Amino acid sequence: MFDNLDQLYTFDKKQSVKIISKNLDATISGVSLKFFEEGIATFENLVFSSKPKSTSDGYSLDTLALDEDFLNSTQSLSLQRTLTVSFRECLPGEQLVNGMCLPC
């Protein structure tokens, strides 16, 4: 991880980060738990789901790798734990069924 001064912070390979859903309308499919490799955790092929035309901040990063007391005590570091995802509305040829856009 890099801070806003481009300083690299590395983590033990045993440390992990997970993307979690904070509400029932927002779900995640795929491998949402990753272990750090040289300070980097890469997520691939995740599918975020929620109601069409909504903007959800119901996803967050969960990790014990960061010392939040240290982050809060310094002005040079900040951590954004919430992921904001915007979802499209139903396209022509789709209809809203049970909160999902499905072909007509």
NORCORCOR-V780715 format. One record per run of one state. SS is the DSSP state (~ for helix, > for strand, _ for the rest). FROM is the first residue (numbers start at 1). LEN is the number of residues. If there is no record, write none. Layout:
ss: (SS | SS)
from: (FROM | FROM)
len: (LEN | LEN)
//
This chain:
ss: (_ | > | _ | > | _ | > | _ | > | _ | > | _ | > | _ | > | _ | > | _ | > | _ | ~ | _ | > | _ | > | _ | > | _)
from: (1 | 2 | 3 | 8 | 9 | 16 | 22 | 27 | 30 | 33 | 36 | 37 | 38 | 40 | 41 | 47 | 50 | 55 | 64 | 68 | 74 | 82 | 87 | 94 | 98 | 100 | 104)
len: (1 | 1 | 5 | 1 | 7 | 6 | 5 | 3 | 3 | 3 | 1 | 1 | 2 | 1 | 6 | 3 | 5 | 9 | 4 | 6 | 8 | 5 | 7 | 4 | 2 | 4 | 1)
//
